Amino acid sequence: MFRNSFLRSLLLLFITNIVGWLIFSFPVQAQNVDPYVLRYLTDEPVEIQSDRQGGTQTFSVEDLSAGKVLFTDSCLNCHAGGVTIPYPTVSLSLEDLKAATPPRDTIKDLVAYMRHPVSYDGSDTNYWCREIPENWLSDAEIDNLAAFILQSAIKAPGWAKN
């Protein structure tokens, strides 16, 4: 009897150690985290410039992943890899976003553009880019979309390159 209980205890200890090792040896990937975001953009929260006064907003990996989903669903047809297919000379690179009139290289500026798109020089409405009203994407959602675009422009290799 002592031998059976000892063997059971030993087996239970062995199984517990194996399960513990498996749990702590392999990081669990959150369901809402995109592998592309983890590999190319960041694996931790990032601060992105939110306005021209130097303010920043912090975005989690999940926020950027949600922004990537929105980009894929809403922008990818014209902006594959950050390139602007209807206007190949104007991309979603940080340099091109900054050089636009008005500039589009902060969260608030890019969101303002997406809410009311204007031409690159700011002289006319841009009918190529879809307007995104508040009843379509909330402020948080469109901020995540803008954050994905800006973080891609900063970090992603090959982003906005023809």
C-alpha positions, -999 to 999 in steps of 0.1 A, spaced: 0 0 0 28 24 9 45 16 -23 14 24 -44 7 57 -27 44 66 -31 44 58 -68 11 78 -73 26 107 -54 58 105 -75 38 103 -107 16 133 -97 47 153 -88 63 144 -122 31 154 -142 28 186 -122 64 195 -130 60 187 -167 28 208 -169 44 237 -150 74 236 -173 52 236 -204 31 265 -192 61 287 -182 84 277 -210 62 287 -240 48 322 -240 11 323 -248 1 346 -276 -30 366 -269 -59 359 -293 -61 396 -304 -24 400 -313 -14 399 -349 19 380 -357 28 408 -382 25 434 -355 47 414 -331 73 406 -357 77 440 -374 61 467 -353 65 460 -316 60 435 -288 53 461 -262 32 493 -258 45 522 -279 41 560 -277 31 577 -309 30 614 -315 -6 625 -311 -5 662 -320 18 690 -331 23 702 -295 44 671 -287 16 651 -270 18 613 -273 -7 584 -270 2 550 -259 -9 520 -280 -8 484 -269 1 455 -292 -36 447 -292 -45 482 -303 -21 480 -332 -34 446 -341 -70 460 -341 -57 489 -363 -42 464 -387 -75 446 -390 -92 479 -398 -65 488 -423 -68 454 -440 -106 457 -442 -108 494 -452 -75 506 -467 -56 477 -482 -72 479 -517 -55 513 -523 -26 511 -499 -11 477 -501 21 478 -480 17 515 -475 19 524 -512 -9 545 -526 -20 527 -558 -41 555 -573 -12 580 -567 21 560 -567 42 591 -560 25 597 -527 28 569 -501 20 563 -465 57 569 -456 63 591 -427 81 616 -450 51 618 -474 26 621 -445 46 649 -430 50 667 -463 12 668 -470 -9 699 -466 -20 698 -439 5 673 -425 -7 638 -416 21 625 -394 4 626 -360 -26 606 -347 -49 637 -347 -38 649 -381 -42 615 -397 -76 610 -381 -87 644 -393 -77 634 -428 -95 601 -426 -126 618 -413 -125 644 -441 -100 634 -469 -85 662 -489 -60 662 -518 -23 660 -509 -19 697 -513 -51 704 -493 -68 723 -521 -97 700 -527 -117 670 -514 -100 637 -521 -126 614 -536 -102 585 -540 -100 580 -502 -131 569 -484 -144 593 -457 -147 575 -423 -175 591 -403 -179 586 -365 -208 563 -370 -186 539 -389 -155 539 -367 -154 552 -332 -126 576 -321 -108 547 -304 -110 525 -335 -98 552 -359 -70 561 -334 -59 524 -336 -60 526 -374 -39 557 -375 -15 542 -349 -11 511 -371 -3 533 -402 21 556 -383 39 527 -365 42 509 -398 57 540 -414 82 542 -385 92 505 -381 80 482 -409 107 472 -434 95 478 -469 65 499 -458 55 524 -485 83 514 -509 76 507 -546 
